[in-house]
Amino acid sequence: MGPHFLRFFLGILMAPTVILLHECGHYFVANAFGLTPSFHFAEIRVTLPQPCPPHVLRLGVGAGPAVEASLALGGLFWLWHRRRHRLTSSVTPADWIATYPALCAARWLRCLYGTPAQPVPKDEAMLSASFGFPPWLLPYLLAPAALMLLILTIRLHPRGNRLIPFLPVFLGLFLGAFLWLKMVGPWLLP
């Protein structure tokens, strides 16, 4: 099994893992506030009390993206710590394991296929609106930070061989997300 196939396979596994961790963030915060959340493959359903205190809404909605932000920043720091003194040396499997969480920052590039009228990611749009800002503001503000995080992650890999190794990773991530959201997730957690 070659390194490209291994990175592809790890990408397939990483996408559903991150989706589930994101939803666990929502679930545990809702549960901590005494709400009764129900876990589904790509969302948490909660009946909010009316009127809903703003801090409950903000913490509940922000918990999922906070998980991915923690993974992205933690992965980038771990990768930087491993690679800072050996930027020209080959990337080890442990370096790739540190790279995968750093790629969670790609979540905030999803705003590029949304519109101001229909902003994505939806959690960040809801958070923005809960603070009284236009729903599109937070998703669009996070995109440049995400791009910077991804560029830093890629630059921590050896020059001259940076982009090709990421191709199977991103293909695996996209396929893993597709398989989870369209086939496996609805079957396991309807």
QUISULLIN-V196549 format. One record per backbone hydrogen bond with DSSP energy under -1.0 kcal/mol. CO is the residue of the C=O (numbers start at 0). NH is the residue of the N-H. If there is no record, write none. Layout:
BEGIN
co=CO nh=NH
co=CO nh=NH
END
This chain:
BEGIN
co=1 nh=5
co=2 nh=6
co=3 nh=7
co=4 nh=8
co=5 nh=9
co=6 nh=10
co=7 nh=11
co=8 nh=12
co=9 nh=13
co=10 nh=14
co=12 nh=16
co=13 nh=17
co=14 nh=18
co=15 nh=19
co=16 nh=20
co=17 nh=21
co=18 nh=22
co=19 nh=23
co=20 nh=24
co=21 nh=25
co=22 nh=26
co=23 nh=27
co=24 nh=28
co=25 nh=29
co=26 nh=30
co=27 nh=31
co=28 nh=32
co=29 nh=34
co=30 nh=33
co=37 nh=44
co=42 nh=39
co=44 nh=37
co=52 nh=56
co=53 nh=57
co=54 nh=58
co=55 nh=59
co=56 nh=60
co=57 nh=61
co=58 nh=62
co=61 nh=65
co=62 nh=66
co=63 nh=67
co=64 nh=68
co=65 nh=69
co=66 nh=70
co=67 nh=71
co=68 nh=72
co=69 nh=73
co=70 nh=74
co=71 nh=75
co=72 nh=76
co=73 nh=77
co=74 nh=78
co=75 nh=79
co=76 nh=80
co=77 nh=81
co=78 nh=82
co=79 nh=83
co=82 nh=85
co=91 nh=95
co=92 nh=96
co=93 nh=97
co=94 nh=98
co=95 nh=99
co=98 nh=102
co=100 nh=103
co=101 nh=104
co=102 nh=105
co=103 nh=106
co=104 nh=107
co=105 nh=108
co=106 nh=109
co=108 nh=111
co=109 nh=112
co=117 nh=114
co=120 nh=124
co=121 nh=125
co=122 nh=126
co=123 nh=127
co=124 nh=128
co=125 nh=129
co=126 nh=130
co=127 nh=132
co=128 nh=131
co=133 nh=136
co=135 nh=139
co=136 nh=140
co=137 nh=141
co=141 nh=145
co=142 nh=146
co=143 nh=147
co=144 nh=148
co=145 nh=149
co=146 nh=150
co=147 nh=151
co=148 nh=152
co=149 nh=153
co=150 nh=154
co=153 nh=156
co=157 nh=160
co=163 nh=166
co=165 nh=169
co=166 nh=170
co=167 nh=171
co=168 nh=172
co=169 nh=173
co=170 nh=174
co=171 nh=175
co=172 nh=176
co=173 nh=177
co=174 nh=178
co=175 nh=179
co=176 nh=180
co=177 nh=181
co=178 nh=182
co=178 nh=183
co=179 nh=184
co=182 nh=186
co=183 nh=187
co=184 nh=188
co=188 nh=40
END
